[in-house]
Amino acid sequence: MKYQMIVSDLDGTLLPIGHTSPSPFALAVLKKARNQGILITIATGRGITGVPKELSDEGLIDYVIACNGSIVYDFRNKKVLFSRALDHKLTVDIIKKIKQEGIYVATYIDGNEIGDKEDLKRYDEFFINKEVSQMMLSVIYDIKDNLLDFIIASHPNVNKILSFFNDEELDIRDKLMKEIKEEYSGIDISSALYNNMEITDDSSTKGQGLSCLCRHLKMDLAETVVLGDGDNDISMLKIAGLSIAPANGSANARKHAMVIADKVENDGVIKAIEEYVL
């Protein structure tokens, strides 16, 4: 099979958690793939501005599937190809429910992460060290004094709701995921990390984003290679021509992958690209 596009998740797949850029080896392999005419797409829970600078500077990125599939973006031509926002009332209700539990909440608006000034004071609680939290903070596009009030007043296009939980709040995460799933329809609720929760419109999974992009490119899904480690990657791992998960991936992600590669710290999925694609 001649593959036409590599579609990669970032955190935990292409980047070890807390790293801001791919390794020199990963950049070299992706450059080799791009020189062979293979398109490179990033599929991430991050916003559009969360693409690592090194990938952009090297001119390697063709498309970005951002906010878990809520935005499909032509990176070279700086053009939104597809965008799906959550219903406004549903967004407000869910954010209120999360905040009633005292939980951190942020949103992605028009493809970019918007934080809350007070909630961001807790940011160091959610990551293994200050370097990781600083990296995560660096991709936040804007900060509001009161995010909920801003959303109520402005009716923006909210592509995704994001929450983080410290280790003492993980039971609350499980409760909220269960309750939100039962109480609200038309949403997809997933996690990319053991301590987060991500909510999008139910037509906005990474798999839906990939399907939309392939229709736009008139490309068969069988011609795609998908790299992913989290539960929010499963929707695209299931439909790819070749699906690869690193050894550090979630049990569910690994179950839906055709190839289990070495862990992300050893550039596992990149080594698999060398073996199976190039």
RARA-V779763 format. One record per residue. N is the residue number from 0. PHI is phi in whole degrees, -180 to 180 (none if undefined). OMEGA is omega in radians with two decimals (999 if undefined). Layout:
# RARA-V779763
n-><N,N>
phi-><PHI,PHI>
omega-><OMEGA,OMEGA>
This chain:
# RARA-V779763
n-><0,1,2,3,4,5,6,7,8,9,10,11,12,13,14,15,16,17,18,19,20,21,22,23,24,25,26,27,28,29,30,31,32,33,34,35,36,37,38,39,40,41,42,43,44,45,46,47,48,49,50,51,52,53,54,55,56,57,58,59,60,61,62,63,64,65,66,67,68,69,70,71,72,73,74,75,76,77,78,79,80,81,82,83,84,85,86,87,88,89,90,91,92,93,94,95,96,97,98,99,100,101,102,103,104,105,106,107,108,109,110,111,112,113,114,115,116,117,118,119,120,121,122,123,124,125,126,127,128,129,130,131,132,133,134,135,136,137,138,139,140,141,142,143,144,145,146,147,148,149,150,151,152,153,154,155,156,157,158,159,160,161,162,163,164,165,166,167,168,169,170,171,172,173,174,175,176,177,178,179,180,181,182,183,184,185,186,187,188,189,190,191,192,193,194,195,196,197,198,199,200,201,202,203,204,205,206,207,208,209,210,211,212,213,214,215,216,217,218,219,220,221,222,223,224,225,226,227,228,229,230,231,232,233,234,235,236,237,238,239,240,241,242,243,244,245,246,247,248,249,250,251,252,253,254,255,256,257,258,259,260,261,262,263,264,265,266,267,268,269,270,271,272,273,274,275,276,277>
phi-><none,-93,-82,-104,-151,-103,-121,-124,-67,-98,-68,89,-119,-89,-120,-57,-55,97,-84,-98,-147,-66,-69,-56,-63,-63,-62,-65,-69,-65,-64,-61,-62,-64,-68,-87,90,-84,-70,-117,-123,-98,-121,-141,-77,-67,-83,-60,-74,-84,-68,-55,-59,-63,-65,-68,-62,-79,68,-90,-94,-98,-139,-130,-99,-107,53,59,101,-73,-130,-116,-127,-81,-70,-74,-100,53,-137,-77,-94,-156,-147,-134,-107,-71,-57,-62,-62,-61,-59,-62,-61,-68,-63,-59,-63,-66,-69,-62,-89,75,-101,-60,-146,-137,-134,-112,-118,51,88,-130,-76,-121,-105,-109,-55,-71,-62,-67,-66,-95,-57,-67,-70,-102,-130,-70,-159,-66,-64,-66,-64,-66,-63,-66,-64,-65,-97,-74,-81,-155,-129,-106,-62,-144,-62,-62,-60,-61,-67,-62,-80,-100,50,-75,-82,-89,-84,-156,-107,-127,-129,-117,-132,-77,-62,-77,-104,-65,-65,-66,-58,-61,-64,-64,-60,-67,-66,-64,-63,-79,-88,-124,-105,79,-125,-116,-123,-151,-143,-103,-128,-65,-124,-129,-143,-129,-125,-135,-60,-71,-97,-121,-78,-61,-64,-65,-62,-65,-61,-62,-64,-64,-64,-61,-88,55,-114,-76,-58,-66,-93,-107,-115,-113,-119,-161,-120,-111,-62,-76,-95,-61,-60,-96,-60,-72,-112,-77,-68,-139,-119,-130,-122,-77,-61,-82,-66,-63,-58,-68,-64,-65,-64,-98,-97,-77,-129,-104,-96,-63,-68,-61,-63,-104,57,-57,-69,-71,-62,-67,-60,-59,-75,-103,-118,-87>
omega-><3.04,-3.12,-3.06,-3.06,2.98,-3.11,-3.03,2.87,3.12,-2.96,-3.12,-3.13,3.09,-3.13,2.92,-3.12,3.14,3.10,-3.09,-3.10,3.05,3.10,3.04,3.10,3.14,3.12,-3.13,-3.13,3.12,3.09,3.10,3.11,-3.12,3.12,3.07,3.10,3.13,3.11,3.11,3.13,3.02,3.07,-2.94,2.95,3.10,3.01,-3.12,-3.10,-3.13,3.11,-3.13,-3.08,-3.10,3.10,3.12,-3.10,3.13,3.14,-3.03,-2.97,3.07,-3.09,3.05,2.95,-2.99,3.07,3.12,3.08,-3.13,3.13,2.97,-2.92,3.03,-2.97,-3.10,-3.10,3.09,-3.04,3.05,3.12,-3.09,3.07,3.12,-3.13,3.03,3.03,-3.04,-3.11,3.12,3.12,-3.13,-3.12,-3.10,3.12,3.08,-3.12,3.13,-3.10,3.07,3.10,3.14,-3.03,3.07,3.09,3.05,3.09,2.97,-3.08,-3.08,3.03,-3.11,-3.06,3.11,-3.09,3.11,-3.03,-3.10,-3.13,-3.09,3.06,-3.12,-2.89,-3.10,3.14,-2.91,-3.01,-2.96,3.08,-3.07,3.13,3.12,-3.12,3.10,3.09,-3.14,3.10,-3.03,-3.11,3.09,-3.01,-3.08,3.14,3.13,3.09,3.07,-3.03,-3.11,3.12,3.12,-3.12,3.13,-3.06,-2.95,-3.10,-3.12,3.07,-3.12,-3.13,-3.07,2.98,-3.09,3.02,2.97,-3.10,3.00,-3.01,3.11,-3.08,-3.05,3.07,3.09,3.09,-3.13,3.13,-3.12,3.14,3.13,-3.09,-3.12,3.12,-3.11,-3.00,-3.03,3.09,3.08,-3.14,2.95,-3.13,-3.05,3.09,3.06,3.13,-3.10,-3.05,3.07,3.10,-3.09,-3.07,3.08,2.95,-3.05,3.03,-2.99,3.02,3.07,3.11,3.09,3.11,3.11,3.11,3.11,-3.13,3.13,3.07,3.13,-3.10,-3.04,-3.12,3.08,3.10,3.12,-3.14,-3.11,3.01,-3.11,3.10,-3.11,-3.10,-2.99,3.12,3.12,3.06,-3.01,-3.10,3.09,3.04,-3.07,-3.02,-3.07,3.01,3.07,-3.13,-3.06,3.06,3.07,-3.11,3.12,-3.10,3.09,3.14,-3.13,3.12,-3.13,3.14,-3.09,3.14,3.07,-3.11,3.00,-3.09,3.04,-3.09,-3.03,-3.12,3.10,-3.13,-3.05,-3.08,3.12,3.05,3.10,3.06,3.11,-3.05,-2.96,-2.99,-3.03,999>
